[in-house]
Structures are given as C-alpha cells and as structure tokens.
C-alpha cells in the first residue's frame, strides 16, 4: 500500500463519503481520478459503494470542491490523474497543516452533533396525559348506582382509561359516583365525554369534572 492511498484511507476512516452524509460530486471527482481500485479497508469500501452510483454520477448533488481540494494536496491517491483546480486562497487543503486538520476535525464533530440533534428531535415525544376526577350525579336515591356506573364505564374512547371509583354521599340518601380516569389530552375531549355520559338519561342527572392534574409519569 502506498503512502498516497494511506492519505485516502485516513480521510475515509471517520466518514462514509468525501464530504457530507450522501454521495456527491466530491466523491465523483475523486473516484474518476483513481485508475485502480484501492485495497485498504475504508478506501475499498468507499470505492465499491461509489462505483454502484456510476450510472447516476451526473445527477448526484453537491459540489466537487471538497474532492478537488483532496486531490490538490501534495500527496495524491496512487494512480490519480492530474486534477485541474482553480487557485483559491480560501480553499481547504485536507492534507495540510495541523491547524487545518484540527479545523477538519471540528467540522466532522459539528456534523455529527447536528446529525445527533436531528435524530433526537425526530423521536416521538410521550403523549401528554391527565388524571381526571369525574363525578356523575343520579336523579334520586332510587337510581340504580351499579347500573349507572356500568353505563359510564361502557364508554370507550381512544386515549381513555377508566380507574377506581367510589360512591360519595350528597344528601337525603343520594350518592354520586366519583370515578378516576386517565386521558391523553390530544385524543380525548372531556366535553365530548360528558355528552356521552348524559345520553344515559335514565340514570344520569348531570356530570362534572371535580379535579384534573398532569402527573410527572404515567
């Protein structure tokens, strides 16, 4: 293995492409400059991968500048054809001084941080939920509270989970149903839930939201 391919191998040790995260014109210009396939692991992997895009070279996006800058270094990949590169004082020599190598390392680090942040932002966030204390009042003390609760619990809504319940004295022998439920805020409308409960008009006089809170974890 020659020192020239060593440079290419080193450049590809921390990246999949000459520049960025997808094949680009930078890869095309370096690929075309190499007359024989590399044998070092990273360079060989890159060469084989880019070769699979050979029919699409003209349609690949991006600039060839990074590839031309790589070829413009003092040590070119073995077998490289002369590359015509316009002189540019701001051009980055990827095989240049330590300061330039440090700048390249910082650029790679920034790309990885950006990719991590993008991936993190794309993760689904937990659905916001609330714990609700729901109260249902019957017509009178003769209302069958077991049937009333059975009717209320028969309501099914996406994002609604019924919890524990108890009967709370109201007065004159009348007791109301107090029941706990957990709802996903974006899926369950409490107004709609109360409308559904009101449909059991043989048992239900009214309903009310007695308390509502958002727990830290559900």
N, C-alpha and C positions, 0 to 999 in steps of 0.2 A: 504494500500500500504506500503510495507516495505521499509526501507532505501536502501536496495540493488537495488530494481527496481528504486528507486529515482536516483541513480547514472546512470543507463542506460538511464532513461528518460532525465536526464540533458545532457548526452552525445549526444543524438539524437535531442535535442532541436534546434541545429543550423546546422544540417546536415541530409541528407536523408539516408546515409549509415554509417557504422562504419568507413570507410575510402574512400575518393575519391567521384566520381560522378556516379559510376555504381556499381552494386552488385559484390562482390569479395569474395575471400576465407576468408577475415577478417569477413564478415557477416556470412559466413557458420559456422566458428568455434564458434562464439557467439550463433548463432541460435541453433546449436546442443547441446550447454551447458545448454540451458534453457529447463526445463522439462514441464513448463506450460506457456501458452500464457500470456503476460503482459496485464494489464488493463489500464495502464496510456496512454494518447493520443499518444504521439510521439513513445513510445516503441511499443504500439499495432499496430500503422500504419506500423512501420518498420517490425515488426514480420509477419504481414499479407502479406506484399509485398514480403519479402524474402521467405516466405513459398511457394509463387507462382513459385519460381525458384527451388523448391526442387528436381525436376526431372533432373535439369541441374547442380546441385551442383558440380559435378566432372569437368565440363567443364568451370566453372567460372574462370576468370583470376585473377591475383593479388596474393599478399602474405597474409598469415593468421597472420602475425606478429602483426598487429595493434589489431586484435581481441584477440589474445593470451595475448597481453600486457594489454588490458582492463580487461580480466579475471584474470590476475595475480595480480590485485590491492587488497588492504586489504579488500575492500568491493566488493564481487562478486554479480551478479544478483541473486535474490531469486531463489532457486531450481537449481542453477548451479552445474554441475558435476565438480569434481576436474579436473583442466586442467594441463597437463604436459607441462611445459615451460622450455626451456633451459635457464640457467642463462647467462645473458649478461649484462656487465657493461654499455653498451650504450643503453640498452633497455629503451623505454619511458613508464613510468607509467602514464596512462591517468588520474588516480585519485590521483596523487602525490601532491607535494608541490605547493605553489603559483607560484614559478618560472616556474615549468613545465606546469602549467595551462596557464600562460602568453605565454609560447612558443607555446602551442597548439592553443591559440587564434591568435597568429601571423601567424601560419601555415594556419589556416582557412581563415584569411584575405588575405594571399598571394594567396590561391586557388581561392578565389572569384575575386580578381583583375585579375588573369590570365584568368579566365572564361569570365570576362567582356571584357578584351582586345581582346580575341579570337572572341567574338561575335561582337565587334566593327569592327575588321579587316574584318569580313565576310560580312559586309554590302556593298551593291553595291555603288560605287562612282559615282557622277554625270558625265555624258558623257562630254568630252571636246568639246567645240564648238567655232566657229569662225564667225565673221561678215565680209563678203566679199563685196567689191565694184567691180562689174563686168561690163565691158564695151564691147559693141558689135558695130562694125563699118559696115555700109551698103556699097554697091557698089558705089552708087552715090546719087544725090539729088532726083532722081526719084524713089528710093526704097520706097515701102510702109512700113513706120516705124511701123504702127499699126499691120500689118501682121507679121513684124519681131518680135515685142515684144510678140505677141500671140504665135508665134512658139517657142520662147525661153521659155516662161512660161509653155508651154505644156510638157516640160521635167520634168519627175518625178523620183526622186531617194530617197531611204530610207535615212533619215537624212538631206534632203534638204528642206528648206522653202524659197520661194520667198518673197521679201519685196517690198518696194516702188521703183519707177523708175522715170526717167525724161530724156528728150532729151537735149543733150548738143551740141551747135554749134561747128563744126570742121573747117569750112571754105568753101567758094564757094557754100553756100547754103546747104551744107551737115551737117547733125546732127547725132550724135551717141547716142545709147541707153546706159544709165547708170542706173544700177539696183542693189539694195542691196539684199543680200541673207544671210541666216544663215545656216551653215553646221555643222554636227557632224564630227569632224576630222577623227575618225576611220572608218566612213562609206562612206564618200564622197571624191572621188578623183577629184580635180579641173581639172587635166589634162583630165580625162575622160569626165567631164562636157564640157570642151572646144571642145572636139572631137564631142560630141553630137550636140553642137551648130553649128559647122562647117558643119554638114550634111544639114543644111538649106541653101544650096549654092545659091539658087535663091535670097536670101535676104542678107546673111552674107558674108562680105569680110574677117573679122578677129575678134577675141575677145581677151580681155586682163584682167588680174587681176590688178585693179588700186590700191586697198588697201585691207589690211587684218588685223584684230585685234581680240584679245580674250577678250571679256567683262568679268567683275567680276561675273555677274549673268545674266542668260538668262531665 
